[in-house]
Amino acid sequence: MSGGSLPPPDHNPLKYFAMKFLYADKTLDWFKGLKKNGIKVKKMRPPLVFDAQLRLSKERDIGRGVFVDLPKREVRVRKWSGKRGETIVLPLGDKAVKWILARVKEGGGLTLATVWIGASRRNSVMKLYVTLVFRREVAPMEVKRLLVVDFNALHNGLSWAVVEERRIVTKGILRPNVSKIAHMQKVASKLDSVCAKKDKACDGAMAAKSRVWRLLRSWEDEAAKKLAHSALQYRAAIVADAPFDQSIKELKEGGYTSEKKIMLNFGRLRRRIRGMAEWYGMPYREERLYSTICPRCGRKMEELPNRRVRCACGFEANRDEVPFHWAIKRFSELTSFSSIVMA
């Protein structure tokens, strides 16, 4: 969830929080030089962490750093004691209230909140953002199957399947609205080209780019939900076949157009799926499964048109479904890690 726009931090308590954010940013400057799998960490936004309380009806305010008041539909971020003039108040929208009530219904409790300042994706206005962290206790799932997710460039779709030791139980493809995203990218590109001459075009370009981001984010949330619910339905552990960061970097630096590069950004989707798995108590692991190596004989397969592959031994399939066959072959191994309890 996030709050609304705020005026420039030229008075307390906004000035106080701005100073704290700057201090946190300086203390994390060293972290920006670190590398993860050979890729530099960029655009750090160090948050401030607060203890938090949720009021659902008439619970007493115990003075924690962030107070979420559902009856009043507001979030209070406090400088220290919560006195008048030392608190930032943000409104709670319908979507945020619905999300909070859903977490409570599932048995979750508010444990902490993080707060940071960042630029809006719609325009250059700086905003104050609040993230609420819920936690709940769950019993380990008794696993009977695997739900395998094959990450590809998103315009090719996110392929998934539920597998048992000898067969594919069900499968599907989740794909964002590629044509709508492409249209908004063209709009943004056209407005960018005249941005230097017309200020309104700059605002329009930023709004179009924000629309693309929101379309992808909404799809990622829905895709993660569908996969989590399927895993619950079939009592399946989730195995994500995700390419290495270095291979994604090479693709971005290769022949991909700037419009298509956004379809390679599935890091947030991976985190959402992993987070859903943790929330519902489903085991999760990331494992590299082959898409061009034959699961029957181990030979390198010939690549055919329309994303199909064929082996000299007779095996043929869509390349996005080959990882499912590898998961069947390695079923015992993939279900043997300690966090899984087999039924």
BELRATA-V397424 format. One record per backbone hydrogen bond with DSSP energy under -0.5 kcal/mol. CO is the residue of the C=O (numbers start at 1). NH is the residue of the N-H. E is the energy in kcal/mol with one decimal. If there is no record, write none. Layout:
CO/NH/E, CO/NH/E
This chain:
4/128/-0.9, 8/10/-2.3, 11/14/-0.6, 11/15/-2.3, 13/17/-2.3, 14/18/-2.7, 15/19/-2.1, 16/20/-1.8, 17/21/-2.6, 18/22/-2.2, 19/23/-2.2, 20/24/-2.4, 21/25/-2.4, 22/26/-2.1, 23/27/-2.1, 24/28/-0.9, 25/28/-0.5, 26/29/-1.2, 28/31/-0.9, 28/32/-0.8, 29/32/-0.9, 30/33/-1.0, 31/34/-1.5, 34/41/-1.6, 35/37/-0.6, 36/39/-1.8, 39/36/-2.8, 40/42/-0.5, 48/115/-2.5, 50/113/-2.5, 51/66/-1.8, 53/68/-3.0, 54/56/-0.6, 55/70/-2.2, 60/62/-0.6, 65/78/-2.8, 66/53/-2.1, 66/68/-0.5, 67/69/-0.7, 67/76/-2.6, 68/55/-3.2, 68/70/-0.8, 69/73/-0.7, 69/74/-1.9, 70/73/-0.6, 73/92/-2.4, 74/69/-2.7, 75/77/-0.5, 75/90/-3.0, 76/67/-2.4, 76/78/-0.6, 77/88/-3.2, 83/86/-2.1, 86/79/-3.1, 88/77/-3.0, 88/90/-0.5, 90/75/-3.0, 91/93/-0.6, 93/97/-2.3, 94/98/-2.5, 95/99/-2.1, 96/100/-2.4, 97/101/-2.5, 98/102/-1.9, 99/103/-1.9, 100/104/-2.2, 101/105/-2.5, 102/106/-1.4, 103/108/-2.6, 104/107/-1.9, 109/135/-2.3, 111/52/-0.8, 112/133/-2.7, 113/50/-3.3, 114/131/-2.9, 115/48/-3.0, 116/129/-3.3, 118/127/-3.0, 125/120/-2.6, 126/6/-0.8, 127/118/-2.1, 127/129/-0.5, 128/3/-0.9, 129/116/-2.0, 131/114/-2.3, 132/134/-0.6, 133/111/-2.8, 133/112/-1.2, 135/109/-2.6, 141/143/-0.9, 141/341/-1.0, 143/343/-2.0, 145/237/-2.1, 146/148/-0.6, 146/163/-2.9, 147/239/-2.6, 148/161/-1.9, 149/151/-0.7, 149/241/-3.6, 150/159/-1.2, 153/156/-2.5, 153/157/-0.5, 154/157/-0.8, 157/159/-0.8, 158/174/-2.2, 159/150/-3.3, 160/172/-2.4, 161/148/-3.1, 161/163/-0.6, 162/169/-2.8, 162/170/-1.2, 163/146/-2.2, 167/164/-3.0, 167/169/-0.6, 170/162/-2.7, 172/160/-2.4, 174/158/-3.6, 176/178/-1.9, 177/181/-2.2, 178/182/-2.7, 179/183/-2.1, 180/184/-2.2, 181/185/-2.1, 182/186/-2.0, 183/187/-2.1, 184/188/-2.4, 185/189/-2.5, 186/190/-2.4, 187/191/-2.2, 188/192/-2.4, 189/193/-1.6, 190/194/-0.7, 191/194/-0.7, 192/195/-1.0, 194/197/-1.1, 194/198/-1.9, 198/202/-1.1, 199/203/-1.7, 200/204/-2.3, 201/205/-2.6, 202/206/-2.2, 203/207/-2.2, 204/208/-2.2, 205/209/-2.3, 206/210/-2.2, 207/211/-1.9, 208/212/-2.0, 209/213/-2.2, 210/214/-2.5, 211/215/-2.3, 212/216/-2.2, 213/217/-2.5, 214/218/-2.6, 215/219/-2.0, 216/220/-2.7, 217/221/-2.2, 218/222/-2.1, 219/223/-2.9, 220/224/-2.5, 221/225/-2.0, 222/226/-2.5, 223/227/-2.3, 224/228/-2.3, 225/229/-2.7, 226/230/-2.1, 227/231/-2.4, 228/232/-2.2, 229/233/-2.5, 230/234/-2.3, 231/236/-2.8, 232/235/-0.7, 235/144/-3.0, 235/145/-1.6, 237/147/-3.4, 237/239/-0.5, 238/240/-0.5, 238/285/-1.9, 239/149/-2.6, 239/241/-0.6, 240/242/-1.1, 240/287/-2.1, 241/151/-2.2, 244/248/-1.7, 245/249/-2.3, 246/250/-2.1, 247/251/-1.8, 248/252/-2.4, 249/253/-1.8, 250/254/-0.5, 251/254/-0.9, 251/256/-0.9, 257/261/-1.5, 258/262/-0.6, 260/263/-1.5, 261/264/-1.9, 262/265/-1.3, 263/154/-2.7, 264/266/-1.6, 266/270/-2.1, 267/271/-2.0, 268/272/-2.6, 269/273/-2.4, 270/274/-2.4, 271/275/-2.7, 272/276/-2.4, 273/277/-2.2, 274/278/-2.2, 275/279/-2.4, 276/280/-2.1, 277/281/-0.6, 277/282/-2.8, 278/281/-0.7, 281/141/-1.4, 283/238/-2.7, 285/240/-2.6, 285/287/-0.5, 287/289/-0.7, 292/301/-3.1, 294/298/-1.4, 299/294/-3.1, 302/304/-0.5, 302/310/-2.3, 304/308/-0.6, 305/308/-0.9, 307/319/-3.2, 308/304/-3.6, 309/317/-2.0, 310/302/-3.1, 311/314/-1.7, 315/311/-3.0, 317/309/-2.7, 318/321/-2.1, 318/322/-0.7, 319/322/-0.5, 321/324/-0.8, 321/325/-1.0, 322/325/-0.6, 322/326/-1.8, 323/327/-2.1, 324/328/-1.9, 325/329/-2.2, 326/330/-2.2, 328/331/-1.3, 330/334/-2.9, 331/335/-1.4, 333/336/-1.4, 337/340/-2.1, 340/342/-0.6, 341/143/-2.4
